């Protein structure tokens, strides 16, 4: 049994429930997807059959969004859940050049799974389940599988740097949940979502945004930054070193 098999994500009902309520549970989820699309259009679109890797792909929504912009994408989707990969295959059934790989992040790091280099690597709400050491190892893995000049973007839950901010961010999240419940006339109680976030087995795995940006810099990524943040939800990333990179270019 792998580490992934011991998590709730290996449970079919848990994954199904999450997918059905993701737009409520994840603050500004649709906005995050729109920003990802904007990033792709600005930095990547135009490459001939861009190769994209989605780590922890879930039901394939990230690749589906990118395919709406660039139908020539060649995509590889990786997830430890067979049920999630089935959902992804259903969502992407009308597209070509799609490969699905069943593997947890630990298996990706520890076994000889052959993957090519990519122009763009994306992930959403998956990497935070790793320990700090595993995150750093995965960042290094991502860097080594990027073409020169390729980009990595991660949509993630991050640990607030102080207890005071933690309290406010959770209240900000609670306000979002109440707002969505009211707007959609939903009776379900989503307070359990916040309680789950604070569970020790989950909370202890989180790292601050600053620590994760520093980890990307340590690996060798350039142009590292946070692209969007709303409380505990953030989008950040960087670019693999490329010929002609300079601090002067960076400042432009």
Rosetta blueprint (number, residue, H / E / L):
1 X L
2 X L
3 X L
4 X H
5 X H
6 X H
7 X L
8 X H
9 X H
10 X H
11 X L
12 X H
13 X H
14 X H
15 X H
16 X H
17 X H
18 X H
19 X H
20 X H
21 X H
22 X H
23 X H
24 X H
25 X H
26 X L
27 X L
28 X L
29 X H
30 X H
31 X H
32 X H
33 X H
34 X H
35 X H
36 X H
37 X H
38 X H
39 X H
40 X H
41 X H
42 X H
43 X H
44 X L
45 X L
46 X L
47 X L
48 X L
49 X L
50 X L
51 X E
52 X E
53 X E
54 X E
55 X E
56 X L
57 X L
58 X L
59 X L
60 X L
61 X H
62 X H
63 X H
64 X H
65 X H
66 X H
67 X H
68 X L
69 X L
70 X L
71 X L
72 X L
73 X L
74 X E
75 X E
76 X E
77 X E
78 X E
79 X E
80 X L
81 X L
82 X H
83 X H
84 X H
85 X H
86 X H
87 X H
88 X H
89 X H
90 X H
91 X H
92 X L
93 X L
94 X L
95 X L
96 X L
97 X L
98 X E
99 X E
100 X E
101 X E
102 X E
103 X L
104 X L
105 X H
106 X H
107 X H
108 X H
109 X H
110 X H
111 X L
112 X L
113 X L
114 X L
115 X L
116 X L
117 X L
118 X E
119 X E
120 X E
121 X E
122 X E
123 X E
124 X E
125 X L
126 X L
127 X H
128 X H
129 X H
130 X L
131 X L
132 X H
133 X H
134 X H
135 X H
136 X H
137 X H
138 X H
139 X H
140 X H
141 X H
142 X H
143 X H
144 X H
145 X L
146 X E
147 X E
148 X E
149 X E
150 X E
151 X E
152 X E
153 X E
154 X E
155 X E
156 X E
157 X E
158 X L
159 X E
160 X L
161 X L
162 X L
163 X H
164 X H
165 X H
166 X H
167 X H
168 X H
169 X H
170 X H
171 X H
172 X H
173 X H
174 X H
175 X H
176 X H
177 X H
178 X H
179 X H
180 X H
181 X H
182 X H
183 X H
184 X H
185 X L
186 X L
187 X L
188 X L
189 X L
190 X L
191 X H
192 X H
193 X H
194 X H
195 X H
196 X H
197 X H
198 X H
199 X L
200 X H
201 X H
202 X H
203 X H
204 X L
205 X L
206 X L
207 X L
208 X E
209 X H
210 X H
211 X H
212 X H
213 X H
214 X H
215 X H
216 X H
217 X H
218 X H
219 X H
220 X L
221 X L
222 X E
223 X E
224 X E
225 X E
226 X E
227 X E
228 X E
229 X E
230 X E
231 X L
232 X L
233 X E
234 X E
235 X E
236 X E
237 X E
238 X E
239 X E
240 X L
241 X L
242 X L
243 X L
244 X L
245 X L
246 X L
247 X H
248 X H
249 X H
250 X H
251 X H
252 X L
